[in-house]
Amino acid sequence: MTTAVDRFRTAVNTRDLSALDDLFTEDIRFYSPVKFTPFEGRPMVLGLFGVLLRTFEDFRYVGEFTGTAQTSVDGAEAPAAVLLFRTTVNGKEIHGIDMVHLAEDGRIKEFTVMVRPQSAVHALGEAVLAGLVADGLVPTE
């Protein structure tokens, strides 16, 4: 059986932003390694993924763990997956993980990204902010 996580990986690997739309709940929350508060709602998270898919160079998933975990919003146990990835942003190699929590209907309701090293976090933050501003998703500061 193909899960939302499988379909998500395929969409990211093929850089198919339109395939992500049905995978996210309306109230999805995206926790970024460079922003304290989450990005909220399907339109904003889809916009963010548009920026990410343009920003990452040579993005690839290199592993996966599945199980259950508490969500950040309500602490409820939910099916979850951890996807390990490697990519490059502006010449900085990034090692990271995507932590994905699923809603009862099987769609993605919560998404948390963690990356290392710190220099890569900084490069990622700058590149993503520039993309968000360019796409009109956040105001210029």
C-alpha positions, 0 to 999 in steps of 0.5 A, spaced: 500 500 500 502 506 498 502 511 503 502 519 503 509 519 505 511 514 499 507 519 495 511 525 498 518 522 497 516 521 489 513 528 488 519 531 491 524 526 487 521 528 481 520 535 483 512 535 482 509 541 486 502 539 484 502 532 487 503 535 494 497 538 494 492 532 496 498 530 501 497 536 506 491 537 510 488 544 510 491 546 517 498 543 516 504 546 520 511 546 517 516 547 523 523 550 519 530 549 522 531 557 521 524 560 523 521 559 530 514 559 529 511 554 524 509 555 517 501 554 517 496 552 512 496 548 505 497 554 501 503 557 505 506 550 506 505 549 498 509 555 497 514 554 501 515 547 498 515 551 491 521 555 494 525 549 497 524 545 490 528 550 487 533 552 492 536 545 493 541 542 489 542 534 488 536 533 493 536 526 495 533 521 500 537 516 503 533 513 508 527 512 512 524 510 519 517 509 521 513 508 527 509 513 531 510 519 535 507 525 539 505 531 534 507 538 537 500 541 536 496 536 541 501 531 543 497 526 540 500 519 538 500 519 530 503 515 525 510 518 523 516 517 519 523 520 519 526 521 512 534 522 512 536 526 506 542 530 503 542 536 499 547 542 497 545 549 498 549 555 495 555 550 495 554 548 502 553 540 503 547 539 508 545 533 512 538 533 514 531 529 516 524 530 515 519 528 520 512 527 518 506 526 522 500 523 519 493 525 520 487 520 521 485 520 514 493 519 512 495 526 509 501 529 512 499 534 518 505 536 521 512 536 518 519 538 521 525 539 518 532 539 522 539 540 518 546 540 520 551 543 520 550 550 522 553 553 516 548 550 512 543 552 516 545 559 515 545 558 508 539 555 507 535 560 511 538 566 507 536 562 500 529 560 503 528 567 505 530 570 498 525 565 495 519 567 499 520 574 498 521 573 491 514 569 491 511 574 495 510 569 501 513 574 506 514 581 506 521 584 505 524 586 512 
